[in-house]
Amino acid sequence: MSAEELTPQEAARWAARAGQPLEEVRHAQVAATAQHIHSVVSVLRELDFGDTPPAAAYHVGRAERAVRAGEEKRDAAV
């Protein structure tokens, strides 16, 4: 989909192509929803995550242990 606004006719064509034909009364709603999703994703693509690891690298508990260890080191230094 281009950065230009998605027309209701294009939304119907894309939906049919994906195997999800739409009733005509829903074309405009689907086009507006798709345009909104596109605008949100565009903003997310501009974010710089730098050294942030992917979500798959996150382990629950490990972050909590690291925070507690940092607090313990800070308390010991005082």
DSSP file (Angstrom, degrees, kcal/mol; ACC not computed):
  #  RESIDUE AA STRUCTURE BP1 BP2  ACC     N-H-->O    O-->H-N    N-H-->O    O-->H-N    TCO  KAPPA ALPHA  PHI   PSI    X-CA   Y-CA   Z-CA
    1    1 A M              0   0    0      0, 0.0     5,-0.0     0, 0.0     4,-0.0   0.000 360.0 360.0 360.0 134.8    0.0    0.0    0.0
    2    2 A S        -     0   0    0      1,-0.1     4,-0.1     3,-0.1     0, 0.0  -0.224 360.0-104.4 -78.5 173.1    1.4    3.4   -0.9
    3    3 A A  S    S+     0   0    0      2,-0.1    -1,-0.1    36,-0.0     3,-0.1   0.641  95.1  98.1 -73.1 -13.3    1.6    6.4    1.4
    4    4 A E  S    S-     0   0    0      1,-0.1     2,-0.1     0, 0.0    -2,-0.0  -0.330  94.4 -80.1 -71.1 159.6   -1.4    7.8   -0.4
    5    5 A E        -     0   0    0      1,-0.1     2,-0.4    -4,-0.0    -1,-0.1  -0.355  44.8-120.6 -64.6 136.1   -4.8    7.4    1.1
    6    6 A L        -     0   0    0     25,-0.3    29,-0.1    -3,-0.1    -1,-0.1  -0.637  26.8-138.8 -77.0 126.4   -6.4    4.0    0.5
    7    7 A T     >  -     0   0    0     -2,-0.4     4,-2.4     1,-0.1     5,-0.2  -0.490  19.9-114.7 -83.5 157.4   -9.7    4.4   -1.3
    8    8 A P  H  > S+     0   0    0      0, 0.0     4,-2.1     0, 0.0     5,-0.2   0.869 118.1  53.7 -58.2 -36.1  -12.8    2.3   -0.4
    9    9 A Q  H  > S+     0   0    0      2,-0.2     4,-2.1     1,-0.2     5,-0.1   0.898 108.9  48.0 -66.4 -39.7  -12.6    0.6   -3.8
   10   10 A E  H  > S+     0   0    0      2,-0.2     4,-2.9     1,-0.2     5,-0.2   0.901 109.4  53.4 -66.9 -39.5   -9.0   -0.4   -3.2
   11   11 A A  H  X S+     0   0    0     -4,-2.4     4,-2.4     1,-0.2    -2,-0.2   0.914 109.8  48.2 -60.3 -42.1   -9.8   -1.7    0.2
   12   12 A A  H  X S+     0   0    0     -4,-2.1     4,-2.4     2,-0.2    10,-0.2   0.899 112.1  49.5 -64.8 -40.2  -12.5   -3.9   -1.3
   13   13 A R  H  X S+     0   0    0     -4,-2.1     4,-2.3     2,-0.2    -2,-0.2   0.928 112.7  46.4 -65.3 -45.0  -10.1   -5.1   -4.0
   14   14 A W  H  X S+     0   0    0     -4,-2.9     4,-1.6     2,-0.2    -2,-0.2   0.896 112.8  50.3 -65.0 -39.8   -7.4   -6.0   -1.4
   15   15 A A  H  <>S+     0   0    0     -4,-2.4     5,-3.1    -5,-0.2    -2,-0.2   0.925 111.6  47.5 -64.2 -43.9   -9.9   -7.7    0.9
   16   16 A A  H ><5S+     0   0    0     -4,-2.4     3,-1.5     1,-0.2    -2,-0.2   0.899 109.4  54.2 -63.0 -39.6  -11.2   -9.8   -2.0
   17   17 A R  H 3<5S+     0   0    0     -4,-2.3    -1,-0.2     1,-0.3    -2,-0.2   0.833 107.4  51.1 -63.3 -31.8   -7.6  -10.6   -3.0
   18   18 A A  T 3<5S-     0   0    0     -4,-1.6    -1,-0.3    -5,-0.1    -2,-0.2   0.404 124.4-104.6 -85.8   2.7   -7.0  -11.9    0.5
   19   19 A G  T < 5S+     0   0    0     -3,-1.5    -3,-0.2    -4,-0.2    -2,-0.1   0.679  93.1 109.1  85.0  17.7  -10.1  -14.1    0.4
   20   20 A Q      < -     0   0    0     -5,-3.1    -3,-0.1    -6,-0.2    -4,-0.1  -0.605  52.4-165.3-125.4  70.2  -12.2  -11.8    2.6
   21   21 A P        -     0   0    0      0, 0.0     2,-0.3     0, 0.0    -8,-0.1  -0.267  12.2-143.9 -59.8 143.2  -14.8  -10.2    0.3
   22   22 A L        -     0   0    0    -10,-0.2     2,-0.2     2,-0.0     5,-0.1  -0.803  13.6-113.7-110.9 148.0  -16.6   -7.2    1.9
   23   23 A E    >   -     0   0    0     -2,-0.3     3,-1.9     1,-0.1     4,-0.5  -0.520  37.3-114.4 -69.8 149.2  -20.1   -5.9    1.8
   24   24 A E  G >  S+     0   0    0      1,-0.3     3,-1.2     2,-0.2     4,-0.4   0.824 113.3  62.9 -59.5 -33.8  -20.2   -2.6    0.0
   25   25 A V  G 3  S+     0   0    0      1,-0.2     4,-0.3     2,-0.1    -1,-0.3   0.688 103.1  51.4 -66.6 -15.9  -21.3   -0.7    3.1
   26   26 A R  G <> S+     0   0    0     -3,-1.9     4,-2.6     1,-0.1     5,-0.3   0.537  82.1  91.1 -97.4  -8.0  -18.0   -1.7    4.9
   27   27 A H  H <> S+     0   0    0     -3,-1.2     4,-2.4    -4,-0.5     5,-0.2   0.918  89.7  44.4 -56.1 -48.5  -15.6   -0.5    2.2
   28   28 A A  H  > S+     0   0    0     -4,-0.4     4,-2.4     1,-0.2    -1,-0.2   0.892 113.7  50.5 -66.3 -39.4  -15.1    3.0    3.6
   29   29 A Q  H  > S+     0   0    0     -4,-0.3     4,-2.3     2,-0.2    -1,-0.2   0.919 112.3  46.5 -64.2 -43.5  -14.8    1.7    7.2
   30   30 A V  H  X S+     0   0    0     -4,-2.6     4,-2.7     2,-0.2     5,-0.2   0.902 111.7  51.5 -66.6 -40.6  -12.2   -0.8    6.2
   31   31 A A  H  X S+     0   0    0     -4,-2.4     4,-2.2    -5,-0.3   -25,-0.3   0.920 111.2  47.8 -61.9 -43.7  -10.3    1.8    4.2
   32   32 A A  H  X S+     0   0    0     -4,-2.4     4,-2.1     2,-0.2    -2,-0.2   0.902 112.9  48.4 -64.7 -41.4  -10.3    4.2    7.1
   33   33 A T  H  X S+     0   0    0     -4,-2.3     4,-2.5     2,-0.2    -2,-0.2   0.922 111.9  48.7 -64.8 -44.4   -9.1    1.5    9.5
   34   34 A A  H  X S+     0   0    0     -4,-2.7     4,-2.4     1,-0.2    -2,-0.2   0.888 110.7  51.4 -63.1 -38.7   -6.3    0.4    7.2
   35   35 A Q  H  X S+     0   0    0     -4,-2.2     4,-2.1    -5,-0.2    -1,-0.2   0.894 110.0  49.6 -65.8 -39.3   -5.2    4.0    6.7
   36   36 A H  H  X S+     0   0    0     -4,-2.1     4,-2.1     2,-0.2    -2,-0.2   0.934 111.2  48.3 -64.9 -45.8   -5.1    4.5   10.5
   37   37 A I  H  X S+     0   0    0     -4,-2.5     4,-2.6     1,-0.2     5,-0.2   0.915 110.6  52.4 -60.0 -42.7   -3.0    1.3   11.0
   38   38 A H  H  X S+     0   0    0     -4,-2.4     4,-2.1     1,-0.2    -1,-0.2   0.900 108.5  50.1 -60.7 -41.4   -0.7    2.4    8.2
   39   39 A S  H  X S+     0   0    0     -4,-2.1     4,-1.5     2,-0.2    -1,-0.2   0.888 111.7  48.1 -66.7 -38.0   -0.2    5.8    9.9
   40   40 A V  H  X S+     0   0    0     -4,-2.1     4,-2.2     2,-0.2    -2,-0.2   0.929 112.0  48.5 -66.9 -45.5    0.6    4.2   13.3
   41   41 A V  H  X S+     0   0    0     -4,-2.6     4,-2.2     1,-0.2    -2,-0.2   0.872 107.0  57.3 -63.6 -36.2    3.1    1.7   11.7
   42   42 A S  H  X S+     0   0    0     -4,-2.1     4,-0.8    -5,-0.2    -1,-0.2   0.904 107.8  47.2 -60.5 -41.5    4.8    4.6    9.8
   43   43 A V  H >X S+     0   0    0     -4,-1.5     3,-0.9     1,-0.2     4,-0.6   0.916 110.4  52.2 -66.5 -42.7    5.4    6.3   13.1
   44   44 A L  H >< S+     0   0    0     -4,-2.2     3,-1.0     1,-0.3    -2,-0.2   0.861 103.6  57.9 -62.3 -35.4    6.8    3.1   14.7
   45   45 A R  H 3< S+     0   0    0     -4,-2.2    -1,-0.3     1,-0.2    -2,-0.2   0.753 101.9  56.5 -66.4 -22.9    9.2    2.6   11.8
   46   46 A E  H << S+     0   0    0     -3,-0.9    -1,-0.2    -4,-0.8    -2,-0.2   0.622  83.4 106.0 -84.0 -13.3   10.7    6.0   12.5
   47   47 A L    <<  -     0   0    0     -3,-1.0     2,-0.8    -4,-0.6    -3,-0.0  -0.417  66.5-138.3 -70.6 141.1   11.6    5.2   16.2
   48   48 A D        +     0   0    0      1,-0.1    -1,-0.1    -2,-0.1    -2,-0.1  -0.879  22.6 177.1-101.7 108.7   15.2    4.6   16.9
   49   49 A F    >   -     0   0    0     -2,-0.8     3,-2.7     1,-0.2    -1,-0.1   0.511  17.3-178.9 -90.0  -4.9   15.5    1.6   19.3
   50   50 A G  T 3   -     0   0    0      1,-0.3    -1,-0.2     2,-0.0     0, 0.0  -0.166  69.0  -2.2  51.2-118.1   19.3    1.7   19.3
   51   51 A D  T 3  S+     0   0    0      2,-0.0    -1,-0.3     0, 0.0    -2,-0.0   0.234  93.9 132.6 -91.9  12.9   20.7   -1.1   21.4
   52   52 A T    <   -     0   0    0     -3,-2.7     3,-0.1     1,-0.1    -3,-0.1  -0.509  55.0-132.1 -67.7 122.2   17.3   -2.3   22.5
   53   53 A P        -     0   0    0      0, 0.0    -1,-0.1     0, 0.0     5,-0.1  -0.338  30.0 -91.2 -71.7 157.5   17.3   -6.1   22.1
   54   54 A P    >   -     0   0    0      0, 0.0     3,-2.1     0, 0.0     4,-0.4  -0.261  38.5-106.9 -64.3 157.9   14.3   -7.8   20.4
   55   55 A A  G >  S+     0   0    0      1,-0.3     3,-1.6     2,-0.2    -3,-0.0   0.806 117.5  66.5 -57.8 -31.3   11.5   -8.9   22.6
   56   56 A A  G 3  S+     0   0    0      1,-0.3    -1,-0.3     3,-0.0     0, 0.0   0.741  95.7  57.9 -64.0 -21.0   12.5  -12.6   22.1
   57   57 A A  G <  S+     0   0    0     -3,-2.1     2,-0.3     2,-0.0    -1,-0.3   0.578  85.9  98.9 -84.4  -9.8   15.7  -11.8   24.1
   58   58 A Y    <   -     0   0    0     -3,-1.6     2,-0.5    -4,-0.4    -3,-0.0  -0.621  53.8-168.7 -82.9 134.0   13.7  -10.6   27.2
   59   59 A H    >>  -     0   0    0     -2,-0.3     3,-1.1     0, 0.0     4,-1.0  -0.985  23.9-122.5-124.5 122.7   13.3  -13.1   30.0
   60   60 A V  T 34 S+     0   0    0     -2,-0.5     2,-0.0     1,-0.2     0, 0.0  -0.367  98.4  22.9 -61.3 135.9   10.9  -12.4   32.8
   61   61 A G  T 3> S+     0   0    0     -2,-0.1     4,-2.7     1,-0.0    -1,-0.2  -0.183 104.1  81.8  99.4 -41.2   12.7  -12.4   36.1
   62   62 A R  H <> S+     0   0    0     -3,-1.1     4,-2.2     2,-0.2    -2,-0.2   0.925  94.9  46.5 -63.3 -43.3   16.1  -11.7   34.7
   63   63 A A  H  X S+     0   0    0     -4,-1.0     4,-2.1     2,-0.2    -1,-0.2   0.904 112.7  50.2 -65.3 -40.3   15.3   -7.9   34.6
   64   64 A E  H  > S+     0   0    0      1,-0.2     4,-2.5     2,-0.2    -2,-0.2   0.907 110.4  49.6 -64.4 -41.4   13.9   -8.0   38.1
   65   65 A R  H  X S+     0   0    0     -4,-2.7     4,-2.6     1,-0.2    -1,-0.2   0.893 109.8  51.9 -63.7 -39.1   17.0   -9.8   39.4
   66   66 A A  H  X S+     0   0    0     -4,-2.2     4,-2.2     2,-0.2    -2,-0.2   0.892 110.3  48.2 -65.1 -39.6   19.3   -7.2   37.7
   67   67 A V  H  X S+     0   0    0     -4,-2.1     4,-2.3     2,-0.2    -2,-0.2   0.935 112.7  47.9 -65.5 -46.1   17.3   -4.4   39.3
   68   68 A R  H  X S+     0   0    0     -4,-2.5     4,-2.5     1,-0.2    -2,-0.2   0.904 111.4  50.8 -61.7 -41.0   17.5   -6.0   42.8
   69   69 A A  H  X S+     0   0    0     -4,-2.6     4,-2.3     1,-0.2    -1,-0.2   0.901 110.2  49.8 -63.9 -40.3   21.3   -6.6   42.3
   70   70 A G  H  X S+     0   0    0     -4,-2.2     4,-2.2     1,-0.2    -1,-0.2   0.896 111.1  49.0 -64.8 -39.6   21.8   -3.0   41.4
   71   71 A E  H  X S+     0   0    0     -4,-2.3     4,-2.7     2,-0.2    -2,-0.2   0.896 110.2  51.2 -66.2 -40.0   19.8   -1.9   44.4
   72   72 A E  H  X S+     0   0    0     -4,-2.5     4,-2.3     2,-0.2    -2,-0.2   0.906 110.5  48.4 -64.2 -41.5   21.9   -4.2   46.7
   73   73 A K  H  X S+     0   0    0     -4,-2.3     4,-1.6     2,-0.2    -1,-0.2   0.914 112.7  48.6 -63.9 -41.7   25.1   -2.8   45.3
   74   74 A R  H  X S+     0   0    0     -4,-2.2     4,-0.8     1,-0.2    -2,-0.2   0.922 112.3  47.9 -64.9 -43.9   23.9    0.8   45.8
   75   75 A D  H  < S+     0   0    0     -4,-2.7     3,-0.5     1,-0.2    -1,-0.2   0.867 110.1  52.8 -65.2 -36.0   22.8    0.0   49.4
   76   76 A A  H  < S+     0   0    0     -4,-2.3    -1,-0.2     1,-0.2    -2,-0.2   0.826 105.1  55.4 -68.5 -30.5   26.1   -1.7   50.2
   77   77 A A  H  <        0   0    0     -4,-1.6    -1,-0.2     1,-0.2    -2,-0.2   0.723 360.0 360.0 -74.4 -20.6   28.0    1.4   48.9
   78   78 A V     <        0   0    0     -4,-0.8    -1,-0.2    -3,-0.5    -2,-0.2   0.466 360.0 360.0 -82.8 360.0   26.1    3.7   51.3
